């Protein structure tokens, strides 16, 4: 089973209609964000299996498309170039940088490092589009109930589900070094505080039900621009 199959099977091709709808709507929301921008190149930071860049290629044929992906294997095509080491693109500048469903997999120190990387790769007038899952309050409870079939159900897991429901800290998970395989304990509101070091939040949008409150949504999108006061 390839990494690409595993990823797609649990996201935009999920057998669960609720999960499938959520992720497909996520990609549509992301495309709508970037279609409003004028740009010559785009970097997808944490490109996964390259699905988003392939969708971009269908509608934006005249731009440079680059994916940074250190975990999944991708093959370059005529339309898309992939890198697995961020140092290989450190001297480049991009008009649009996207980063979807990545930051929730790292602790705050690593999130800060990723945001600094994105800041340095972004052109002065560029925009960043970021999405992260909503893993607190009622949405977290629904998601974690669905995940029970894939997760060892024990007292600690039930305890952490309840902590997430009330947006309580789960430091034994969220302070882990390296890639964090679970979403448990991730709080997008804390991430917003990190954004302010590097960026201004220009727009915030819930998904998949844009005009409804967080309680009925599964992701949140941000459109960011460089914070001119940043002195990193």
C-alpha positions in Angstrom: 0.0 0.0 0.0 1.6 3.3 -1.1 1.7 6.4 1.0 -0.4 8.2 -1.6 -3.1 5.5 -1.4 -3.2 5.7 2.4 -3.5 9.5 2.4 -6.2 9.7 -0.2 -8.1 6.8 1.2 -8.5 8.6 4.5 -9.2 12.1 3.1 -10.8 13.1 -0.2 -11.5 9.5 -1.2 -12.7 8.4 2.3 -15.5 5.8 2.5 -17.0 7.9 5.2 -19.2 10.4 3.4 -18.8 13.1 6.1 -15.0 12.9 6.0 -15.0 12.8 2.2 -17.3 15.8 1.9 -15.2 17.8 4.4 -11.9 17.2 2.6 -13.3 17.7 -0.9 -14.8 21.0 0.3 -11.4 21.9 1.8 -9.7 21.6 -1.5 -12.4 23.7 -3.2 -12.1 26.4 -0.5 -8.3 26.4 -1.0 -8.7 26.8 -4.8 -11.2 29.6 -4.4 -8.7 31.4 -2.1 -5.8 31.4 -4.6 -8.0 32.1 -7.7 -8.6 35.5 -6.3 -4.8 36.3 -6.4 -2.6 37.4 -9.2 0.7 35.5 -9.0 3.5 34.0 -11.1 4.5 31.1 -8.8 3.1 29.0 -6.0 4.7 26.8 -3.3 2.6 24.2 -1.5 4.5 23.7 1.8 3.7 20.1 2.9 2.3 19.0 -0.4 1.4 15.5 0.7 0.6 13.4 -2.4 0.5 16.5 -4.6 -3.3 16.4 -5.0 -3.8 20.2 -4.5 -1.0 21.1 -7.0 -2.5 18.8 -9.6 -5.8 20.6 -9.1 -4.1 24.0 -9.5 -2.5 22.7 -12.7 -5.9 22.2 -14.2 -6.9 25.9 -13.9 -3.6 27.8 -13.6 -1.4 26.6 -16.5 0.8 29.7 -16.8 2.5 29.7 -13.3 5.4 27.9 -11.7 4.1 25.2 -9.3 6.4 23.8 -6.6 5.8 21.4 -3.8 7.8 20.9 -0.6 7.1 17.5 0.9 9.7 15.8 3.2 7.6 12.6 4.0 5.7 11.4 1.0 7.4 10.5 -2.2 6.4 12.5 -5.3 7.6 12.4 -8.9 8.3 15.7 -10.8 6.2 16.3 -13.8 6.3 18.8 -16.6 3.9 21.0 -14.5 5.1 20.4 -11.0 8.6 20.4 -9.3 8.9 18.7 -5.8 11.6 19.2 -3.1 12.1 17.1 0.0 14.6 19.5 1.7 13.6 23.0 2.4 17.2 24.2 2.1 17.0 23.4 -1.7 14.5 26.3 -2.1 15.7 28.7 0.6 16.9 31.2 -2.0 13.5 31.3 -3.8 10.6 33.7 -3.3 7.0 32.8 -4.0 3.9 35.0 -4.6 1.6 32.4 -3.0 2.5 29.8 -0.4 -0.1 27.3 0.7 0.2 25.1 3.8 -2.8 22.8 4.4 -3.3 20.4 7.3 0.4 20.6 8.3 0.9 22.7 11.4 -1.4 20.6 13.6 1.2 17.8 13.4 3.9 19.7 15.3 4.6 21.3 18.6 4.7 25.1 19.0 8.5 25.3 18.5 8.3 23.4 15.2 5.3 25.5 14.2 7.3 28.6 14.8 10.1 27.2 12.6 7.7 26.4 9.8 6.2 29.8 9.9 9.6 31.4 9.8 10.5 29.3 6.8 7.3 30.4 5.0 8.0 34.0 5.9 11.4 33.8 4.4 10.2 32.1 1.2 7.3 34.6 0.7 7.7 37.6 -1.6 7.2 40.9 0.1 3.7 41.3 -1.4 2.9 37.6 -1.3 0.1 35.8 0.5 0.0 32.7 2.6 -3.1 30.4 2.7 -3.1 28.1 5.7 -5.7 25.6 6.8 -5.8 23.6 10.0 -8.4 21.3 11.5 -10.8 22.4 14.3 -9.9 20.0 17.1 -11.5 21.6 20.0 -15.1 21.9 21.2 -17.9 19.9 19.6 -16.2 19.3 16.2 -13.3 17.5 18.0 -15.8 15.3 19.8 -17.5 14.2 16.5 -14.1 13.6 14.8 -12.7 11.6 17.7 -15.8 9.4 17.9 -15.3 8.6 14.2 -11.6 7.9 14.9 -12.4 5.4 17.6 -12.6 2.6 14.9 -9.0 3.3 14.0 -7.7 4.0 17.5 -7.0 1.9 20.6 -9.8 2.7 22.9 -8.7 3.0 26.5 -9.2 5.3 29.5 -6.5 7.7 28.4 -8.0 8.1 25.0 -11.5 8.8 26.4 -9.9 11.3 28.9 -8.2 13.1 26.0 -11.4 13.2 23.9 -13.1 15.0 26.8 -10.1 17.4 27.2 -10.3 18.3 23.6 -14.0 18.9 23.9 -13.4 21.5 26.5 -10.2 22.9 24.7 -8.0 21.8 27.6 -4.3 21.3 27.1 -2.9 17.8 26.4 0.9 18.6 26.9 1.9 14.9 26.8 0.9 14.9 23.2 1.3 18.5 22.0 4.8 18.9 23.4 6.2 15.9 21.5 9.2 16.5 19.3 9.0 15.7 15.6 5.9 14.7 13.7 2.8 14.2 15.9 0.6 11.6 14.3 -2.6 12.6 16.2 -4.7 15.8 16.1 -5.7 15.4 19.7 -4.9 18.5 21.7 -4.3 20.8 18.7 -5.8 24.3 19.3 -6.0 26.6 16.3 -6.5 29.6 18.6 -3.0 29.1 20.0 -1.7 29.0 16.5 -3.2 32.4 15.8 -0.9 33.8 18.4 2.1 32.4 16.6 0.9 33.9 13.3 1.2 37.4 14.8 5.0 37.2 15.0 5.3 36.9 11.3 2.0 37.7 9.6 -1.2 39.8 9.6 -4.4 37.8 9.4 -6.2 39.3 6.4 -9.1 36.8 6.3 -10.4 33.9 8.3 -12.9 31.4 7.0 -14.5 28.3 8.4 -15.0 25.1 6.3 -17.0 23.4 5.0 -19.9 25.6 6.2 -18.4 29.0 5.7 -21.2 31.1 7.1 -21.9 28.9 10.1 -20.1 28.9 13.4 -17.2 26.7 14.5 -19.5 24.2 16.1 -20.6 22.8 12.7 -17.3 23.1 10.9 -14.1 20.9 10.6 -11.4 23.2 9.3 -10.4 26.9 9.5 -8.6 28.8 6.7 -6.4 31.8 7.0 -5.2 34.3 4.4 -2.0 36.0 5.7 0.4 38.7 4.6 3.8 39.6 5.9 3.9 41.6 9.1 6.1 44.5 8.3 7.1 44.8 12.0 8.6 41.3 12.1 12.2 41.5 12.9 13.2 37.8 12.9 
